[in-house]
């Protein structure tokens, strides 16, 4: 039996900030966090002393964690958290920050994620990603996400009849969205033929199925609606949020994520139906995971995402806009900041602060997170529904 889910009445998100992505950097993660915090202060007009909570995520900040970062940034907080959960970190940070604000443990929380990416960062990161990676995957030369997602994608294709073209439709639509987004690393238009002609990386994963590791940072502020109004900040309301970890552990291989357990509760808490969603910022480290999210969050039945992407235009001006900035597949994946990308973009869309193309008359957006891939599954899932003020 699940407990009563307390709502998020009065909690809002504001001040979306991106530190532009770089393919590689010789600098440490602290530099990107510093630029991010400066952006939050400058864009909000708040003195940094007003920010009395921090929720931070990073793979490359070590040996520091959130407290070391707070010291470096010259902050003094009365609430602090570190979220080491990769692509679900943004949703989890939002949930933690929202509860802190509701309880009065903090007035204004900076939810921040930043990463550096040096020439050997990705290899070193995959080698030490988890104990499972060290013991059961990396010693057999299968380290890194490409092999794992090839396994998941192949199983999905064989089980549900999806074709390479179906995954390609996701990649092509998101690249179309990215052409207008100034921070995207990849803005050259991509055709379905280009996608299919891309070299095979780990069969059936092709080049354009893979995200590009990079350096950068994403962040936003969480506060009460009253505080945002008093400070004159554009904001969005948090209607609902969920997270689930190690869902469906008995499944032989992942064909569904934690969203399938809690998706109905998410919409029930939000008070809106699926037909009210104006855009969906999915976590898109590989297109198969976007397909799972369409299914698990109830936009189509299990195994029907292939038909969903054939029937819908996923571009900003289409019938079902997905990853309106281009998502990680075109913007890049700045480590844990990839889990914040969708939230930052959703705030922009719903406050009229878009940097790229805008979804016409957007009022309600859905954002999801997914993280901590093991050999045959990702262990963490989350989602949030946001609404314009």
C-alpha positions in Angstrom: 0.0 0.0 0.0 1.4 3.4 -1.0 1.1 6.3 1.4 -0.9 9.5 0.8 1.0 11.7 -1.6 1.2 15.3 -0.4 0.8 17.9 -3.1 3.3 20.6 -4.0 0.9 23.6 -3.6 2.7 26.9 -3.6 6.0 25.6 -4.9 7.4 27.2 -8.1 10.5 27.0 -10.3 12.2 30.1 -11.7 15.4 31.4 -13.3 16.4 28.8 -15.8 20.2 29.0 -16.5 22.5 27.1 -18.9 26.2 27.3 -19.0 26.9 26.7 -22.7 28.3 23.3 -23.5 31.8 22.5 -24.5 32.9 19.2 -26.1 36.0 19.1 -23.9 37.4 21.3 -21.2 40.7 21.5 -19.3 38.9 23.1 -16.4 37.3 21.3 -13.4 33.6 21.0 -12.7 33.9 23.8 -10.1 34.3 26.3 -12.9 31.0 25.4 -14.5 29.2 25.5 -11.2 30.7 28.9 -10.5 29.5 30.2 -13.9 26.1 28.7 -13.2 25.7 30.3 -9.8 26.8 33.6 -11.2 24.1 33.2 -13.8 21.4 32.4 -11.2 22.4 35.5 -9.2 22.6 37.8 -12.1 19.5 36.6 -13.9 17.4 36.6 -10.7 18.7 39.9 -9.4 19.0 38.3 -5.9 22.0 38.7 -3.7 23.6 35.3 -3.3 23.0 35.5 0.4 19.2 35.0 -0.3 20.0 31.5 -1.7 19.9 29.4 1.5 19.6 25.9 0.0 21.6 24.0 -2.6 20.9 20.7 -4.2 23.8 19.7 -6.4 24.5 16.8 -8.9 27.8 16.0 -10.7 29.9 13.0 -11.7 33.1 15.1 -12.0 33.0 17.2 -8.9 34.8 14.6 -6.8 36.4 14.5 -4.4 34.2 17.4 -3.5 30.5 17.1 -2.9 27.8 19.7 -2.3 29.4 21.1 0.9 32.8 21.5 -0.8 31.0 23.3 -3.6 29.1 25.6 -1.2 32.5 26.6 0.4 34.0 27.3 -3.0 31.0 29.4 -4.1 31.1 31.5 -0.9 27.6 30.5 0.1 26.1 29.9 3.6 23.1 27.5 3.4 20.8 26.1 6.0 19.8 23.2 3.8 22.0 21.1 1.5 21.8 17.9 -0.5 23.9 15.9 -3.0 22.0 13.9 -5.6 24.4 11.2 -7.2 21.7 9.7 -9.5 22.7 10.7 -13.0 19.9 11.4 -15.4 17.1 11.4 -12.7 19.0 13.9 -10.6 17.0 16.9 -11.8 13.7 15.4 -10.9 15.0 14.2 -7.5 16.6 17.5 -6.8 13.4 19.3 -7.6 11.4 17.0 -5.2 13.9 17.4 -2.4 14.0 21.2 -2.8 10.3 21.5 -3.0 9.8 19.7 0.3 12.5 21.8 1.9 10.7 25.0 0.8 7.3 23.7 1.9 8.7 22.8 5.3 10.5 26.1 5.8 13.9 24.5 5.9 15.0 26.8 3.1 13.5 29.9 1.4 15.3 29.7 -2.0 17.0 26.5 -3.2 19.4 26.4 -6.1 19.1 23.1 -8.0 22.3 22.9 -9.9 24.3 20.3 -12.0 27.6 20.8 -13.6 30.3 18.7 -15.3 33.7 19.0 -16.9 34.7 16.6 -19.7 38.4 16.0 -20.2 39.8 13.8 -22.9 39.8 10.7 -20.9 36.8 11.4 -18.6 34.3 9.1 -20.3 36.5 6.1 -20.3 37.5 6.6 -16.6 33.9 7.2 -15.7 32.5 4.1 -17.3 35.3 2.0 -15.7 34.3 3.0 -12.2 30.6 3.8 -12.7 29.3 1.2 -10.3 30.4 -2.0 -8.5 28.4 -4.0 -11.1 30.3 -2.3 -13.9 33.6 -3.1 -12.2 32.7 -6.7 -11.4 30.5 -7.9 -14.2 30.7 -5.7 -17.3 33.9 -3.7 -17.7 36.3 -6.7 -17.4 34.6 -8.2 -20.4 35.2 -5.1 -22.6 31.5 -4.2 -22.5 31.9 -1.1 -20.4 29.9 2.0 -21.1 26.3 2.7 -22.0 26.5 1.8 -25.7 26.6 -1.9 -25.1 23.9 -1.9 -22.5 21.5 0.2 -24.6 22.2 -2.0 -27.6 21.1 -4.9 -25.5 17.9 -3.1 -24.4 17.2 -1.8 -27.9 17.7 -5.1 -29.6 15.4 -6.8 -27.1 12.8 -4.1 -27.6 12.9 -4.4 -31.4 12.6 -8.2 -31.3 9.8 -8.1 -28.7 7.6 -5.3 -30.1 8.6 -5.1 -33.8 10.1 -1.7 -33.7 12.4 -0.7 -36.7 15.4 1.4 -36.9 13.4 4.0 -38.7 11.2 4.4 -35.6 14.1 5.3 -33.4 15.4 7.5 -36.3 12.1 9.5 -36.2 12.9 10.6 -32.6 16.5 11.6 -33.5 15.4 13.5 -36.6 12.6 15.4 -34.9 14.9 16.4 -32.0 17.6 17.6 -34.4 15.0 19.8 -36.1 14.2 21.3 -32.7 17.9 21.9 -32.0 18.5 23.9 -35.1 17.0 26.9 -33.3 18.6 26.3 -29.9 21.8 28.2 -29.6 23.5 25.9 -27.0 23.0 22.7 -29.0 26.3 21.1 -30.1 24.6 19.7 -33.1 22.5 22.0 -35.2 22.9 20.7 -38.7 19.6 19.3 -40.0 19.4 15.5 -39.9 17.3 13.4 -42.3 16.1 9.9 -41.8 18.4 8.8 -44.6 21.3 10.4 -42.7 20.3 8.6 -39.6 20.1 5.2 -41.3 23.4 5.8 -43.1 25.2 6.5 -39.8 27.8 4.0 -38.8 26.8 1.1 -36.5 28.3 1.7 -33.0 27.0 -1.3 -31.1 24.4 -3.2 -33.2 21.6 -2.1 -33.4 22.7 1.3 -32.0 23.8 3.7 -34.7 25.8 6.9 -34.4 22.9 9.2 -34.1 21.3 7.1 -31.3 24.1 8.1 -29.0 24.6 11.3 -27.0 27.8 13.3 -27.1 29.5 13.6 -23.7 30.5 17.2 -23.0 31.1 19.8 -20.3 28.5 22.3 -19.1 25.9 23.1 -16.5 22.2 23.6 -15.9 20.2 25.0 -13.0 17.2 26.8 -11.6 15.7 28.1 -8.4 12.9 26.6 -6.3 10.9 28.8 -3.9 7.4 29.6 -2.9 5.0 31.4 -5.3 4.8 34.3 -2.9 8.6 34.8 -2.9 8.7 34.7 -6.8 5.9 37.3 -7.0 7.6 39.5 -4.4 10.9 39.4 -6.4 9.1 39.9 -9.7 10.4 36.6 -11.2 8.6 34.7 -13.9 7.8 31.2 -12.6 6.1 27.9 -13.3 4.1 25.9 -10.8 5.0 22.4 -9.7 1.8 20.4 -10.1 3.2 16.9 -9.4 6.3 14.8 -9.3 7.3 11.2 -8.8 10.4 9.1 -8.5 10.9 5.3 -8.4 14.1 3.3 -7.9 14.8 -0.4 -8.8 11.3 -0.9 -10.3 10.4 -4.3 -11.7 13.6 -5.9 -10.5 12.2 -9.3 -11.5 11.9 -8.4 -15.2 14.6 -10.4 -17.0 15.6 -7.3 -19.0 14.2 -3.8 -18.9 11.2 -3.2 -21.1 9.6 -0.7 -18.7 10.7 1.8 -16.2 9.5 3.1 -12.8 7.1 5.5 -14.6 4.8 2.5 -15.2 4.4 2.1 -11.4 3.6 5.7 -10.7 2.5 7.4 -13.9 -1.2 7.3 -13.0 -0.5 8.8 -9.6 1.5 11.5 -11.2 -1.4 12.7 -13.3 -3.9 12.2 -10.4 -1.8 14.5 -8.2 -1.4 17.1 -11.0 -5.1 17.4 -11.6 -4.6 17.4 -15.4 -5.1 14.7 -17.9 -2.6 13.5 -20.5 -4.4 15.4 -23.2 -3.5 18.7 -21.4 0.3 18.1 -21.9 1.6 20.6 -24.4 5.1 19.2 -24.6 7.2 16.4 -23.2 10.8 16.7 -22.3 11.9 13.1 -22.1 15.2 11.9 -20.8 16.8 10.8 -24.1 20.2 9.3 -23.6 19.1 6.8 -26.3 15.8 6.8 -28.3 14.6 3.5 -26.9 14.3 5.1 -23.5 12.1 7.9 -25.0 9.9 5.2 -26.5 9.6 3.5 -23.1 8.5 6.8 -21.5 5.8 7.3 -24.1 4.4 3.9 -23.1 5.0 3.9 -19.4 3.5 7.4 -18.8 0.4 6.4 -20.7 0.5 8.1 -24.1 0.3 4.7 -25.8 0.2 1.0 -24.8 3.2 -1.2 -24.1 5.0 -1.9 -27.4 3.0 0.7 -29.2 5.5 3.5 -29.2 6.6 2.6 -32.7 3.1 3.4 -33.9 3.0 6.5 -31.8 6.1 8.0 -33.4 4.8 7.1 -36.8 1.5 8.9 -36.2 2.9 12.1 -34.4 5.1 15.0 -35.4 7.5 15.4 -32.5 8.9 18.8 -33.5 8.2 22.0 -31.7 5.3 22.9 -34.1 4.1 19.3 -34.4 1.2 17.4 -32.8 3.3 16.1 -29.8 6.4 18.3 -29.2 9.3 16.3 -27.6 12.6 17.7 -26.3 12.0 21.2 -27.7 15.7 22.2 -27.3 16.9 19.1 -29.2 17.4 17.0 -26.0 20.6 15.4 -25.2 20.8 13.7 -28.6 21.4 17.1 -30.2 22.4 19.4 -27.4 24.9 17.0 -25.8 25.1 15.2 -22.5 26.9 17.2 -19.8 26.8 14.2 -17.3 24.4 14.7 -14.5 23.4 18.1 -16.0 21.6 16.1 -18.7 19.1 15.2 -16.0 18.4 19.0 -15.6 18.2 19.9 -19.3 14.5 19.1 -19.7 13.5 21.0 -16.6 15.4 24.1 -17.6 13.9 24.0 -21.1 10.4 23.4 -19.7 10.7 26.5 -17.4 11.7 28.5 -20.5 8.8 27.2 -22.6 6.2 28.0 -19.9 7.5 31.4 -18.9 8.1 32.7 -22.5 11.9 32.8 -22.0 12.7 30.3 -24.8 16.1 30.5 -26.4 15.0 28.5 -29.4 11.7 27.7 -30.9 8.6 28.1 -28.7 5.7 25.7 -28.4 2.6 27.9 -29.3 0.5 28.7 -26.2 2.2 26.2 -24.0 0.6 25.9 -20.6 1.5 22.5 -19.2 4.6 20.5 -19.7 5.8 17.0 -18.7 9.5 16.3 -17.8 11.1 13.0 -17.1 14.3 11.6 -15.8 16.1 8.3 -16.0 19.4 7.3 -14.6 22.1 4.8 -13.3 22.2 2.2 -16.1 23.4 -1.2 -15.0 24.1 -4.0 -17.4 20.5 -4.6 -18.4 18.5 -1.7 -17.0 18.4 1.8 -15.6 17.7 1.8 -11.9 16.1 5.3 -11.4 13.1 7.0 -13.0 11.2 10.2 -12.2 8.9 12.7 -13.8 7.3 16.1 -13.0 4.4 18.1 -14.4 4.8 21.9 -14.6 2.3 24.6 -15.4 2.5 28.2 -16.4 1.5 30.7 -13.8 
